[in-house]
């Protein structure tokens, strides 16, 4: 296996681990905030745009990191 391929796969694994950790952290923080009632009030449009942007970014990072692992 070539060095560039190996480095790309290692980078993909690191990015995948970081993304999964970020998802788990987000879900835990969100559930704790709901349980304790400490969520700041947000408008519906603000919630929709924030969540849409966050989840699209996380989806992109999952696909990108898996692609780095599989395609090299």
C-alpha positions in Angstrom: 0.0 0.0 0.0 1.3 3.4 -0.9 2.0 6.1 1.7 -0.5 8.6 0.3 -3.2 5.9 0.4 -2.4 5.0 3.9 -2.3 8.6 5.0 -5.7 9.3 3.4 -7.2 6.3 5.1 -5.8 7.3 8.5 -7.1 10.9 8.0 -10.5 9.3 7.0 -10.6 7.3 10.2 -9.6 10.3 12.3 -12.3 12.4 10.7 -14.9 9.7 11.1 -14.1 9.3 14.8 -14.2 13.0 15.3 -17.6 13.3 13.5 -19.1 10.4 15.5 -17.9 11.9 18.7 -19.4 15.3 17.8 -22.8 13.6 17.0 -22.8 11.8 20.3 -21.8 14.9 22.2 -24.5 16.9 20.4 -27.2 14.3 21.2 -26.2 14.2 24.9 -26.1 17.9 25.3 -29.5 18.3 23.6 -31.1 15.6 25.8 -29.6 17.1 29.0 -30.9 20.5 28.0 -34.4 19.2 27.4 -34.4 17.3 30.7 -33.2 20.2 32.7 -35.3 22.8 30.8 -32.3 25.0 30.1 -32.9 25.5 26.4 -32.9 29.0 25.2 -36.1 30.0 23.4 -35.5 30.1 19.6 -37.9 30.9 16.8 -39.0 28.1 14.6 -37.1 29.5 11.6 -33.9 29.8 13.6 -34.2 26.2 14.9 -34.9 24.9 11.4 -32.0 26.7 9.9 -29.5 25.8 12.7 -30.5 22.2 12.7 -30.6 21.9 8.9 -27.1 23.4 8.6 -25.7 21.2 11.5 -27.1 17.9 10.2 -26.1 18.6 6.6 -22.6 19.3 7.7 -22.5 16.1 9.8 -23.9 14.1 6.9 -21.2 15.6 4.6 -18.5 14.8 7.1 -19.7 11.2 7.5 -19.8 10.6 3.7 -16.5 12.4 3.1 -14.6 10.4 5.8 -16.1 7.1 4.8 -15.2 8.0 1.2 -11.6 8.6 2.2 -11.4 5.2 3.8 -13.1 3.2 1.1 -12.0 4.9 -2.1 -8.3 4.9 -1.5 
